[in-house]
């Protein structure tokens, strides 16, 4: 038997304490956290949870641990940062706003939101069924008004929006020393014609502008999008440490446009927006962000907030801080977390760790006391329960465990990415969290909703 030969050492950009904190802060959730340096593109954290120890595969994984990994519906065998694909929800709205600005739309141009937008004989609903009243671009971002984006996307067109999404990193596969990435879908009329042989429809634009329908992204792409919005530069994510600062060219945005979007994203957190509880507990450091709630199943199956775990909505949050001089960008996904309210507290605490590790650790230790300890302690408890239940009855691991692991990752990636069913209607937008109560739309607003539109649930928000 040939002895192992160590390879050359590699220095990664990963910040080990931050990586550990991000993984622990996800707690019992299934999800991912990515943190990126807005100056260099260095990836400081790429946490995917739940996880496993890859050394156990090379050392010979035991039957109990193999059964635990195989049974877990949170899929620890999938690297969610690179292989997880999700509808991004409303996290795309700052990107769409930049497309509008580049197309010449005046950010002061407004639309009346009465809870829905009528196009022909159809009504496309806003997540806030009571309506947002008069909405300009800034308010559309910080209160996440769907009607504003529905309305102006019809005028600007999906081709411009899709082009902006690609400029900001969505749909991209990055040059990283990893085994594979699932790059998702940025749909446009040509893509749909090629894939389904059918023309683009109004509801396709409606879906895409709120990050639903055919659009799929991974958390790394969302972090890159946040970093590019924050910096205005074509930052490329880096995983191998290089002391030389990269030459990241400008995206070509006007500073006025960037400042506008940055301020609106700051108001998501620090103003009358959808994530007030995401404020950083750090004096003189403001975080800018955008919430996103992504539908998993139709409303006829689940509200997305309660019920079986697999039917609950995904929660997203993208962010950067400090908002006026961005240094760090972050993306968080919580699978089936019930909405963005599951994601932005994690982003808040991870960002806090970058500026005040002690304060962030105090918060984490309180959470872990209620979760049953650290990830290692929780896994040990679960292992003991499995050993007591199955013992020697647990199936032995396959001889080709590494190959099985690789196939599991590929199967999960394919299961999320394809086949994408043809969309035949607009998705029902999901409420997000923490919204300051919006005014009831003025009677006679320019884009009324039908009188049958139900009232929003008290306290719900996007």
RAJO-V503605 format. One record per helix or strand of 3 or more residues. SS is the DSSP state (alpha for helix, beta for strand). FROM is the first residue (numbers start at 0). LEN is the number of residues. Records with the same first field share a line. If there is no record, write none. Layout:
SS=FROM-LEN  FROM-LEN
//
This chain:
alpha=15-10  54-5  62-9  79-4  88-14  136-6  145-11  157-10  188-8  201-8  218-13  254-16  275-3  308-3  339-3  343-12  356-15  374-19  400-17
beta=30-7  41-8  110-3  115-4  121-4  132-3  286-8  313-8  327-7
//
